[in-house]
């Protein structure tokens, strides 16, 4: 049952993601200090939400029981769309006083790229566990299904304004 991720690989990956997140934070800090505006502070929350599936995938891979592993998988799948969702934040890109447009592009690309890497890393973790337990065909079917569902989740979030946690906190609003 225990299909854990290699600890040294996990440490390396954690350091890389910590550096990427620090880079994003530094860019956002510079932007806020220079512009005296919190225009892009929502990116922090979106990046936190992109971290959730990465953590859930590790939990899924490290789980020692089927119940714990199932919970990790459901959390991973529910929050996975948040990782690539940051790409849609480019809808907020426009000329703003005090900050060159190229800086905001770099800021959005940094957050979006980090979110994508977090998502793809988590997908690789889950796919690896599924491959070990059920074979490569099942792992690719899981990955394909998760990516299709993520696309639908991004649509639900960007256009219908639903959130991943609505499933738990207010499931009735999702049916109306």
C-alpha positions as CSV (number, residue, x, y, z in Angstrom):
1,X,0.0,0.0,0.0
2,X,2.8,2.4,0.8
3,X,4.0,3.9,-2.5
4,X,6.0,6.8,-1.0
5,X,8.0,9.4,-2.9
6,X,11.8,9.3,-2.6
7,X,12.7,11.6,0.3
8,X,15.8,13.1,-1.3
9,X,13.8,13.9,-4.5
10,X,11.0,15.4,-2.3
11,X,13.6,17.6,-0.5
12,X,15.0,18.8,-3.8
13,X,11.6,19.5,-5.2
14,X,10.6,21.4,-2.0
15,X,13.7,23.6,-2.3
16,X,12.9,24.4,-5.9
17,X,9.3,25.2,-5.2
18,X,10.4,27.3,-2.1
19,X,12.7,29.3,-4.4
20,X,10.0,29.8,-7.0
21,X,7.5,30.9,-4.4
22,X,10.1,33.3,-2.8
23,X,10.7,34.7,-6.3
24,X,7.0,35.3,-6.8
25,X,6.7,36.9,-3.4
26,X,9.7,39.2,-4.1
27,X,8.2,40.3,-7.4
28,X,4.9,41.0,-5.7
29,X,6.5,42.8,-2.8
30,X,8.5,45.1,-5.3
31,X,5.2,45.7,-7.2
32,X,3.3,46.7,-4.1
33,X,6.1,48.9,-2.7
34,X,6.6,50.6,-6.1
35,X,2.9,51.1,-7.0
36,X,1.4,51.5,-3.5
37,X,-1.4,49.2,-4.8
38,X,-2.5,45.8,-3.8
39,X,-3.8,45.2,-7.4
40,X,-2.2,41.7,-7.7
41,X,-2.4,40.5,-4.1
42,X,-5.0,37.9,-5.1
43,X,-2.1,36.0,-6.7
44,X,-1.0,35.0,-3.2
45,X,-4.2,33.2,-2.5
46,X,-4.2,31.6,-5.9
47,X,-0.7,30.3,-5.4
48,X,-1.7,28.9,-2.0
49,X,-4.6,27.1,-3.7
50,X,-2.1,25.7,-6.2
51,X,0.1,24.3,-3.4
52,X,-2.9,22.3,-2.0
53,X,-2.9,19.6,-4.8
54,X,0.9,19.3,-4.6
55,X,0.6,18.6,-0.8
56,X,-2.4,16.3,-1.3
57,X,-0.5,14.3,-4.0
58,X,2.3,13.7,-1.5
59,X,-0.2,12.7,1.1
60,X,-1.8,10.4,-1.4
61,X,1.6,8.8,-2.2
62,X,2.6,8.5,1.5
63,X,-0.7,7.2,2.8
64,X,-0.6,3.9,4.6
65,X,-4.3,3.0,4.4
66,X,-6.8,2.9,1.5
67,X,-9.1,5.4,3.4
68,X,-6.3,7.9,3.9
69,X,-5.1,7.5,0.3
70,X,-8.7,7.9,-1.0
71,X,-9.1,11.2,1.0
72,X,-5.8,12.4,-0.4
73,X,-6.9,11.6,-3.9
74,X,-10.2,13.4,-3.6
75,X,-8.5,16.5,-2.2
76,X,-5.9,16.4,-5.0
77,X,-8.5,16.0,-7.7
78,X,-10.8,18.7,-6.2
79,X,-8.0,21.3,-5.9
80,X,-6.0,20.3,-9.0
81,X,-7.7,22.9,-11.2
82,X,-6.4,25.7,-9.0
83,X,-2.8,25.1,-10.2
84,X,-3.3,25.9,-13.9
85,X,-6.1,28.4,-13.0
86,X,-3.5,31.0,-12.4
87,X,-2.9,31.2,-16.1
88,X,-6.4,32.8,-16.4
89,X,-5.3,35.6,-14.2
90,X,-3.9,37.2,-17.3
91,X,-7.4,38.6,-17.7
92,X,-6.4,41.2,-15.1
93,X,-3.4,42.4,-17.2
94,X,-3.6,46.0,-18.3
95,X,-1.5,49.2,-18.1
96,X,-1.4,50.5,-14.6
97,X,0.3,53.7,-13.4
98,X,3.7,53.4,-11.8
99,X,4.6,49.9,-13.1
100,X,5.7,49.0,-16.6
101,X,3.6,46.4,-18.3
102,X,6.6,44.1,-18.8
103,X,6.9,43.9,-15.0
104,X,3.3,42.8,-14.6
105,X,3.8,40.3,-17.4
106,X,6.8,38.9,-15.6
107,X,4.9,38.8,-12.3
108,X,1.9,36.9,-13.8
109,X,4.2,34.5,-15.7
110,X,6.1,33.7,-12.5
111,X,3.0,32.9,-10.6
112,X,1.4,31.0,-13.5
113,X,4.5,29.1,-14.2
114,X,4.9,28.1,-10.5
115,X,1.3,27.1,-10.4
116,X,1.6,25.0,-13.5
117,X,4.8,23.3,-12.1
118,X,3.0,22.5,-8.9
119,X,0.1,21.0,-10.7
120,X,2.2,18.9,-13.1
121,X,4.4,17.8,-10.2
122,X,1.3,16.6,-8.3
123,X,0.0,14.9,-11.5
124,X,3.2,13.0,-11.9
125,X,3.1,11.9,-8.2
126,X,-0.4,10.6,-8.5
127,X,0.2,9.0,-11.9
128,X,3.3,7.2,-10.5
129,X,1.4,5.7,-7.6
130,X,-1.5,4.6,-9.9
131,X,1.1,3.1,-12.3
132,X,2.7,1.1,-9.5
133,X,-0.6,-0.2,-8.3
134,X,-2.7,-0.6,-11.4
135,X,-0.4,-0.3,-14.4
136,X,0.5,2.3,-17.0
137,X,-2.8,2.2,-18.9
138,X,-4.7,3.1,-15.7
139,X,-2.1,5.8,-14.8
140,X,-2.5,7.5,-18.2
141,X,-6.3,7.2,-18.0
142,X,-6.2,8.8,-14.5
143,X,-3.9,11.6,-15.8
144,X,-6.1,12.2,-18.9
145,X,-9.3,12.3,-16.9
146,X,-7.8,14.6,-14.2
147,X,-6.6,17.0,-16.9
148,X,-10.1,17.0,-18.6
149,X,-11.8,17.6,-15.2
150,X,-9.2,20.3,-14.4
151,X,-10.2,22.1,-17.6
152,X,-13.8,21.9,-16.6
153,X,-12.9,23.1,-13.1
154,X,-11.1,26.1,-14.5
155,X,-14.2,27.0,-16.5
156,X,-16.3,26.6,-13.3
157,X,-14.0,28.9,-11.4
158,X,-13.3,31.6,-14.0
159,X,-16.7,31.9,-15.6
160,X,-19.3,30.5,-13.1
161,X,-17.2,31.7,-10.1
162,X,-17.3,28.4,-8.1
163,X,-14.5,27.5,-5.8
164,X,-13.0,24.1,-4.9
165,X,-14.2,24.4,-1.4
166,X,-17.8,25.1,-2.4
167,X,-18.2,21.3,-2.7
168,X,-17.8,21.0,1.0
169,X,-18.8,24.4,2.4
170,X,-21.9,25.1,0.2
171,X,-22.8,22.2,-2.1
172,X,-26.3,23.4,-2.7
173,X,-25.1,26.6,-4.6
174,X,-23.4,24.3,-7.1
175,X,-26.8,22.8,-8.2
176,X,-28.5,26.1,-8.8
